[in-house]
Amino acid sequence: MSATAPKPDVYQAIADPTRRKLLSLLSDKEMPVKDISGHFPMTRTAVSKHLRILEEAGLLRERKVGRETRYRLDPQPLMELKDWLAYFDRFWENKLSMLKYYVEEDHKRSEE
């Protein structure tokens, strides 16, 4: 019986800066591995490993065109991340409100 490694989730997949750059690169267009590799100072094999992690997390879709595999962003799984981060917006809103109050009060005092 062989143990299979768990699939990477969205959070694990985007934890690496190279993978985040890959997502940005593929956000506007579909690209083959040979073109993607030119944007990174690593081997095509290393880029392919990063692409596989993103694809396993559901963040990329691949399509075969002849002998070439092309990749494109699938942003839907990022909604999970967006929803999670939205919970913390209230902390930022509170801090910004406090900053606004502080600046306005400081401005009032300087006019007096």
N, C-alpha and C positions, 0 to 999 in steps of 0.2 A: 504494500500500500504506500503510495507516494503522497507526500504532503504538498499541496499547491500553495504558492505564495498568494497572499491576499492581493486583490487588485488595488492599485493606488486610488485614493479618493481625490476629490478636487483640491482639498487643502494640501495634501502631500504633493500632488502634481505641480501646483503653482509655487511650492516652497523654494524651488530652485530658480535662480535668476536666469539661467539659460532657457529654461522652459517658459518663463514669463516673456522673454524676448521672442521666443518662437511663436507664442500666442499673438504677440503684437505684429510680428512679421506676417502671420497668416490671417490676420483679422480682415484684410481687404481683398485678398486674392488667394487663389489656389496655386500651389507651387509643388514641383517635384523635388525629391530629396537632393538631387545634384545642384539645383539652384539654391535651395535652403542652405546647404552646406557651405556655400561661398560666403555666407554672412557670419560664419563662426570660425574661430581659430582652433578647430578640433577636427578630428577625422570624420568622414562621412558615417562610419560605424557608430561613433559616439553620438552624432546628431540623430541617427536612426533610433538609438536607444532612448533618447529624450522624446522623440516623436512617438515611440511605442508607449511610453508611460502616459503621455498626454492622450493618446488614442484610447488606452485602457481605462482612463478616467472619464472618457466620454467627451473630452474637450476638442478632439479633432476627428474628422471624418477622412477616410482615405478612399481613393477611387483609382482603379487601374485604367490606364490609357496605353494600350499596347503592352510593352514591357516596363513601362514607367508607372510608379505609384505617385499619385498627387495627393497633397494634404490641404485641408481647409479647416478653419475654425468652426466649431459648433458651440456657440455661446450659451446654449440652454443650461448646461450644468453650472455655469457661473451664477445663475439666479440663486442657487443655494447659498453661495458666498455673499451675494448682494443682500439677501434677506438676513443673513447672520450679522453682517456689518450694520445693517439698518437699525438693529436693536441698539447699537452703541451710538447712533446719531444723537440721541438725547443728551449724552454726555458732552458732545461737541456743542450742541445748541446751548446748553447751560453755560458752558465756558465762554462762548461768544457773547451771550447775553450779559454775563458778568463783565467781560471786557468792555462792551459798549457802555455799560453803566459807569465803569471806572473812568473811561475816557471822557464821557459827558460830564461827570462830576468834576474831574480834574480841569476840564475846560471852563466850567462855571466858576470854579475857585480862582482861576487865573484871570477871569474878567472882572472879578470883584476888586 
